Amino acid sequence: MRKNTLFTVPLFCVAASLLTFFVVAFGVGRFAVVTGPDGSVSSDEGRVLLIYGCVFAAGLIIGGAYLFSRLTRKEICVSATVMVVYQLVIILLNTVLAPNGRLAMTFYYLSMAGEWCSFVPLVLYRLTGSLILSDVLGAFTPYVLVLFGKKRLE
């Protein structure tokens, strides 16, 4: 286990999440906006899932094929555990404290580190209808990156 790989997955998640935010907010996000017959504006759930699914797939391809193929599965797993624990702590604090105002915005910004893999919680929420369950299970999504690692160092 190389020590310089501990924050590889969290740094990838933060960078991919920032890129995801800007791509969705300023790029393809308009694709999901639907104007109703009465003039109301909303987002179409299917289109939102499609956008986040494409972003998640791109993140897996770029992250898996290029960044994580040089690491061992153990290194990726330990690094992903750092990210998963971080996300679970944010979910727990957000649930227990039920923040509002500035604290709510702080938790929103802190939780943006998992934005790139929002596809999984969105699908889980659509299947289960439970926000907490989908968020908790979605926090484990970085472990998918373990599949792209090598079994051993060469």
C-alpha positions in Angstrom: 0.0 0.0 0.0 1.5 3.3 -1.1 0.8 6.2 1.2 0.5 8.8 -1.6 -2.7 7.0 -2.9 -4.8 7.6 0.2 -6.6 10.6 -1.1 -6.8 9.6 -4.8 -10.5 8.7 -4.8 -11.6 11.8 -2.7 -9.6 14.1 -5.0 -11.1 12.5 -8.1 -14.6 12.8 -6.6 -14.1 16.5 -5.8 -12.7 17.3 -9.3 -15.3 15.2 -11.1 -18.1 16.7 -8.9 -17.0 20.3 -9.7 -16.9 19.4 -13.4 -20.3 17.7 -13.1 -21.8 20.7 -11.5 -20.7 23.1 -14.2 -21.6 20.8 -17.0 -25.1 20.2 -15.6 -25.8 23.8 -14.4 -24.4 25.6 -17.4 -24.4 23.0 -20.2 -26.8 20.2 -20.6 -29.1 21.0 -17.6 -31.4 23.0 -19.9 -32.2 19.7 -21.6 -34.1 18.6 -18.5 -36.2 21.8 -18.1 -39.8 21.3 -19.2 -42.5 24.0 -19.6 -45.9 22.8 -18.7 -49.1 23.7 -20.5 -49.9 26.3 -17.8 -46.5 28.0 -18.2 -45.0 26.4 -15.1 -41.3 25.4 -15.4 -40.0 22.1 -13.9 -37.5 19.4 -14.6 -38.3 16.1 -16.2 -37.1 13.2 -14.0 -36.2 10.9 -16.9 -34.1 13.6 -18.5 -32.3 14.3 -15.2 -31.6 10.6 -14.8 -30.2 10.5 -18.3 -27.9 13.5 -17.8 -26.6 12.1 -14.5 -26.3 8.6 -15.9 -24.1 9.9 -18.8 -22.0 12.0 -16.4 -21.6 8.9 -14.1 -20.6 6.7 -17.0 -18.1 9.3 -18.3 -16.6 9.5 -14.7 -16.2 5.8 -14.6 -14.6 5.6 -18.0 -12.2 8.5 -17.4 -11.5 7.6 -13.8 -11.4 3.9 -14.2 -9.6 3.6 -17.5 -7.0 6.4 -17.0 -6.6 7.2 -13.3 -7.3 4.1 -11.4 -5.8 1.4 -13.7 -2.3 2.1 -12.2 -3.5 1.5 -8.6 -4.1 -1.8 -6.9 -7.6 -2.7 -5.8 -6.6 -2.5 -2.2 -5.3 1.1 -2.6 -8.5 2.1 -4.4 -10.6 0.4 -1.7 -8.8 2.2 1.2 -9.0 5.5 -0.7 -12.7 5.0 -1.5 -13.3 4.3 2.2 -12.1 7.8 3.0 -14.7 9.2 0.6 -17.5 6.9 1.8 -16.9 7.8 5.5 -16.8 11.5 4.6 -20.2 11.2 2.8 -21.7 9.1 5.6 -20.7 11.7 8.2 -22.2 14.5 6.1 -25.5 12.5 5.7 -25.6 11.8 9.4 -25.0 15.4 10.4 -27.5 16.6 7.9 -30.1 14.2 9.2 -29.5 14.7 12.9 -29.1 18.5 12.9 -31.8 19.3 10.3 -29.9 22.5 9.4 -31.4 25.6 7.9 -29.9 28.9 6.7 -26.2 29.1 6.4 -25.6 25.7 8.0 -27.8 24.1 5.3 -25.8 25.8 2.6 -22.6 24.7 4.3 -23.8 21.1 4.3 -24.8 21.5 0.7 -21.4 22.6 -0.4 -19.7 19.9 1.7 -21.9 17.2 0.1 -21.1 18.4 -3.4 -18.1 16.0 -3.3 -20.4 13.2 -4.3 -22.1 15.1 -7.1 -20.5 13.1 -9.9 -22.1 9.8 -8.7 -25.6 11.3 -8.1 -27.1 8.9 -10.6 -27.0 6.0 -8.1 -29.0 7.8 -5.3 -31.4 9.2 -7.9 -32.2 5.7 -9.2 -32.4 4.2 -5.7 -34.8 7.0 -4.6 -36.9 6.4 -7.6 -37.0 2.6 -6.7 -37.4 2.9 -3.0 -39.0 6.3 -2.3 -36.8 6.7 0.8 -34.4 9.6 0.7 -32.3 8.5 3.6 -31.9 4.9 2.3 -31.0 6.1 -1.2 -28.5 8.6 0.2 -26.8 6.1 2.5 -26.6 3.4 -0.2 -25.4 6.0 -2.8 -22.6 7.0 -0.5 -21.0 3.6 -1.2 -20.8 4.3 -4.9 -17.0 5.2 -4.9 -16.4 1.5 -4.3 -17.3 0.9 -7.9 -13.9 2.3 -8.8 -12.2 -0.7 -7.2 -13.2 -2.8 -10.2 -10.7 -0.8 -12.3 -7.7 -1.5 -10.2 -4.9 -4.1 -10.7 -4.7 -7.1 -8.5 -1.1 -6.5 -7.6 1.7 -4.0 -8.3 4.1 -5.1 -11.0 
